[in-house]
Amino acid sequence: MYKLIIVDDEYSTRNGLKLCIHWFDYGIEIAGEAENGNKGLELADRVQPDIVLTDVKMPGMDGIEMVKRLKERHPDTKIVFISGYDDIEYLKSAMKMDAVDYILKPVNLQELTTVIEKIMAMSKREENRKDMLQQLSAKLNESIPLLREKFFVQLIKDGNMDRASTEKRIDFLDLLLPYQAPYCAIIIGIDNPRTVFEKMPEQNTQLISFAIQNICREVIEARASGSVFEHQRGEYVLIVELPENEGEEIIFPLVSELMASLNGFLNRMIGGISLTIGIGGTVEHLGRLADSYQMASDAIERKLFLGKNQVVTFDAMAARKDVDYRAINERMTSLSSVLKTGNAGQVSQRLDALFEELRGSSGIGYIDCQRIGLQVLLVASQFLSESGIRAGDLGERESEAWAQLMKLETLDDMSHHLMVYLTQVCERIEHREERKIPEVITEIMRIIQERFSENLTIADIASQVYLAKTYICLLFKQETGETINEYITRVRMEKAKELLNGTDRKLAEICTAIGYAEPSYFTKQFRKFTGMNPSDYRDIQRRTSG
């Protein structure tokens, strides 16, 4: 219910206003009445009315002064002034008081009803607006964690954040991050995160992320202050505010405690997970945090050379050297040439030489090393295709080798992974070299003899003997003097002659039995092979045998 008070020095007016309308029907209750401004103000302070009907001209404190004071205390109260015809000057002043409306005496019921309906419509709109604002405010509060994370990401990515806007957002997000203080960014990265998380249930992944951030938060709060967030899956960023009296001296004890606590947790939870921590340099204020993060990111990428499960500082990059791509390409060419021999020992030596060259090129980046690894796989793939070697499940292993390489983060892991696959390639090459050519031809003939009744293609035969189509076509022609298709036709025609001579089966049945779908095509091929139609051949054979 809305509360209304009536302030007027005439009792009859007050009483008439109370009785002339069924206030309850509008959701309004009369909360009190007063005969002058002083008492009206006291009443308003006591009952906190939503609506005030007040006379303009009253003894003592008039309605204008009362409303002025009332609005200072209760600004949302709706005011309706009541005035006589001779109170025009008062009324002009009243209209400056942000009143909803005014009514002239004697009060007209219809006019009063219209004003009340106007007030109720305004109140409903205000309520709806307040409800909407409350809902938006609630949603905004729910979004605060997400907004904080978005702000953190901007801090580590945007190197041009000005102090005023940064401090404004810090205040809004209720963060304890003073702008003018020394900071250091630390990255905690789970090694090989794609491999770690790809088969893990999402609930477990989220629990691990939540626990890691909690552990980091506890360690930071014990030694300094700051924040932690998950930048991407498997990467957690610590924003550490360095104490003035200790500064960088706390970094290594803090990181040492982090590594011990996190490794202990991960080993208890799932085991087999390692971490690499990258430490950025100290910056003088929060607006420069992106510089520290970039240093930490560059440091953690050094795992490519230094290996996993380590703490790497940004100064570990000081020894970078220029990359000799000419030497790398020479190593790649040498590996390619020896791969064709199928000698696993020599391939291993050349691969080791290639990766030693990469290890010595500390200026090279992770993406370039990954690209070189993919190039090794491409060289092997091209050679296998050219040689017609796709035996067994080697094709599937090749796909797995490509996919797995994209998940590896160190040169040692890449080198080991590539050598395992190249050893399999070498074994297949040696197997091909040991196999005698006549055996391949015999195998092709056997397949044709067994499957001539099917819709047999050269591609089917190639897949069964694990050689390329072009290779078996050339090889078969060289060894037999006829093409594979000619041999298939000959086998089918010999079988057709046997069926025509020894059975009473219809021509359509014989056509299907030897692998042809259309009798007309069978007749054409038979005539080409024997010089006569199938029916004529059957008649001649029967007359001869009879």
Secondary structure, DSSP 8 states (H G I E B T S, - for coil): -EEEEEE-S-HHHHHHHHHSS-GGGGTEEEEEEESSHHHHHHHHHHH--SEEEEES--SSS-HHHHHHHHHHH-TT-EEEEEE-TT-HHHHHHHHTT--SEEEESS--HHHHHHHHHHHHHHHHHHHHHHHHHHHHHHHHHHTHHHHHHHHHHHHHH-TT--HHHHHHHHHHTT----SSS-EEEEEEEESSHHHHHTTS-HHHHHHHHHHHHHHHHHHHHHHSEEEEEEEETTEEEEEEE--TTTGGGGHHHHHHHHHHHHHHHHHHHTSS--EEEEEEEEESSGGGHHHHHHHHHHHHTTHHHH-SS-EEEGGGGTT-----HHHHHHHHHHHHHHHTTT-HHHHHHHHHHHHHHHHH-TT--HHHHHHHHHHHHHHHHHHHHHHT---TTHHHHHHHHHHHHTT--SHHHHHHHHHHHHHHHHHHHHHHHHS-HHHHHHHHHHHHHHHTTS---HHHHHHHHTS-HHHHHHHHHHHHSS-HHHHHHHHHHHHHHHHHHH----HHHHHHHTT-S-HHHHHHHHHHHHSS-HHHHHHHHHHHH-
